[in-house]
Structure formats: structure tokens, C-alpha cells
Amino acid sequence: MDHRSDNRVDELSTISDEFRTWWAAHNVRIHHGGVKRFHHPEAGFLELTYQLLDLPGYEERLKFLASWAATGLEAADPAGDRER
């Protein structure tokens, strides 16, 4: 676990008795998919299905493409006058 993760665990442990209990019991698991159900006061009942998207090695490539695209757009339109 890296330093940032330690900080998150400390923060969650401080503010949540439930998390602190789960963490102490090592009852914290990675979920690769499932359904989350919420009740929003305005939108009503929401049911969201999720699935793990594991793309090893892609994060750096996507960051590179994002920086390249931003640089390319700035070079193509140095005054920032492109349509939005």
C-alpha cells in the first residue's frame, strides 16, 4: 500500500466506525462487478450496474495521448478560437 492509500485508510478510519471495524477485521474486498442501488430524493430509485475495467499499462498511454492532443490543439489554434 502506498503513502496515499495509508492516508485514505486513516481518514476513513477517523470518520467511519463501520469502516474502522471492517478494516480491522480485514473485511474489505475488491468487487469486480455488481449492482449499486440508491434512492435519490429528486430522481427516485436508481440501480447502477458496474463492472471492473482493467487496462494494465493503458493509464500512461492515455495520459500521453491526452497531453499530445492538448498540445496539438493548441498548436493548431494558438489564439484559442476553436468552436466549442
C-alpha positions in Angstrom: 0.0 0.0 0.0 1.4 3.4 -0.9 1.5 6.5 1.3 -1.6 8.0 -0.3 -3.5 4.8 0.5 -2.4 4.9 4.1 -3.8 8.5 4.4 -7.1 7.4 2.9 -7.4 4.5 5.4 -6.5 6.8 8.3 -9.1 9.4 7.1 -11.8 6.8 6.7 -11.0 5.1 10.0 -11.3 8.5 11.7 -14.7 9.4 10.2 -16.4 5.9 10.0 -16.9 3.4 12.8 -18.2 0.9 10.2 -15.1 1.3 8.0 -12.8 1.1 11.1 -14.5 -2.2 12.1 -14.3 -3.7 8.6 -10.7 -2.7 8.1 -9.7 -4.2 11.5 -11.5 -7.4 10.5 -9.9 -7.3 7.0 -13.4 -7.5 5.6 -12.5 -5.2 2.8 -12.7 -6.8 -0.7 -12.3 -5.8 -4.3 -15.5 -6.1 -6.2 -15.2 -6.8 -9.9 -18.8 -6.1 -10.7 -22.2 -5.8 -9.2 -25.2 -3.6 -8.7 -25.5 -0.5 -6.6 -28.9 0.7 -5.6 -29.6 4.3 -4.5 -32.6 6.4 -3.7 -32.2 9.9 -4.8 -34.6 12.5 -3.4 -35.3 14.0 -6.8 -34.6 11.2 -9.3 -36.1 8.4 -7.2 -34.8 4.8 -7.2 -31.6 4.2 -9.3 -30.0 0.9 -10.0 -26.5 1.1 -11.4 -24.6 -2.0 -12.8 -20.8 -1.8 -12.7 -18.0 -3.9 -14.0 -14.2 -3.8 -13.5 -12.3 -2.3 -16.4 -8.7 -3.5 -16.0 -6.4 -2.0 -18.6 -2.9 -2.6 -17.4 -0.4 -0.3 -18.9 -3.0 1.9 -20.5 -3.0 4.7 -18.0 0.3 6.1 -19.1 -0.6 5.7 -22.8 -3.9 7.6 -22.3 -2.1 10.4 -20.4 0.4 10.6 -23.3 -2.5 10.8 -25.8 -4.3 13.5 -23.7 -1.1 15.6 -23.5 -0.4 15.1 -27.2 -4.0 16.0 -28.1 -3.9 19.1 -25.9 -0.6 20.2 -27.4 -1.8 19.5 -30.9 -5.0 21.6 -30.4 -3.0 24.5 -29.0 -0.6 24.4 -31.9 -3.5 24.2 -34.5 -5.4 27.1 -32.8 -2.9 29.2 -30.9 -5.4 32.0 -30.3 -7.9 29.6 -28.7 -10.6 30.5 -31.2 -11.8 27.0 -31.9 -15.6 26.3 -31.9 -17.0 24.9 -28.7 
